[in-house]
Amino acid sequence: MIHMKDRLILKPELSAMKSIMLSSDGLSFIGVLMCLILTFEVCVAEQSELICSHQPIVALAGDDVILPCYLDPPISASSEKVEWTRPGLDPKYIHFHHNGRLIYDNQNPSYFYRTRLFVDELQNGNVSMKIFRVKISDAGKYFCFLESMLKEASIQLTVGVVSTPIIEVVSNNSGRVVLQCESKGWYPEPEMFWLDGEGNLLSAGPTETVRGPDDLYTVSSRVTVEKRHSNIFTCRVQQRKIHQIRETHIYVPVQSSSLWIWIIGTPIISAVALFHIINLLICTKKNWDKVMSQRQRRMNSWI
């Protein structure tokens, strides 16, 4: 961080202007006025502070994000060299604004075509930077530096990745059900919880966490639940740093005694019904054969 001297430092152009306005006969009214204006501008610039957000800025991968930074009291930064940098990068410049435009030669390649300043707002002291299509690698500490004012401030960016958990039934017997929940592709590392229908925490097995080559985390956990009247269960995955929560719900049906009676009784009823149908068909066939036999005897007697 650059520390300013306590005494007032006049810009070179101010000293030059004062020399022009001075005459052998003394200061003219216009000269005095111009000196006062320039001195006032320098004083305001000295008193103005560069302020960035003290709270970390949170963004999800793929989103656009703004790193807010401004001069307070507001003064114009239109003619300033505005430098946004990150420690440890080579080149270190995320965005280098000079003479009203971005200087690409100094910009780190990983940020090509992904940053911008609000040029129309520079006159109001707004030197915020926007980053497009944020990546996990963008997470870190950023510095904003105004060269001629010798002012610097920093801001922290946190980038997260989230996904929806998936629940599956591992086993279902003896009135108990084993459920497994898995969620792939989180950053930073999340937590996983099981909840019952009333929102109470369930006692579950330890959460297994695996970090992949892409630095994303996969978490999974199992829980054994009993089939009761409250049979809606929730798997919740959350990451506090990025203020993100994802949930999935599952309904486990109750196996009541009436259900078992229905399951057992249906085949028996079907078998009895089939037996009666077969007997009916046999009786019908016998009656038909008897009728046909009597008709045949009548026809023979006529001959």
Buried (B, 14 or more C-beta within 10 A) or exposed (E): EEEEEEEEEEEEEBEEBBEEBEEEEEBEEEBEEBBEEBBEBBEBBBEBEBBBBEEEBBBBBEEEBBBBBBBEEBBBBBEBBBBBBBEEBEEBBBBBBBEEEBBEEBBBEEBEEBBBBEBEBBEBBBBBBBBEEBBBEBBEEBBBBBEEBBBBBBBBBBBBBBBEBBBEEEEBEEEEBBBBBBBBBBBBEBBBBBBBBEEEEBEBEEBEBEEEEEEBBBBBBBBBBEBEEBBEBBBBBBBEEBEBEBEBEBEBEEBEEEEEEEEEEEEEEEEEEEEEEEEEEEEEEEEEEEEEEEEEEEEEEEE
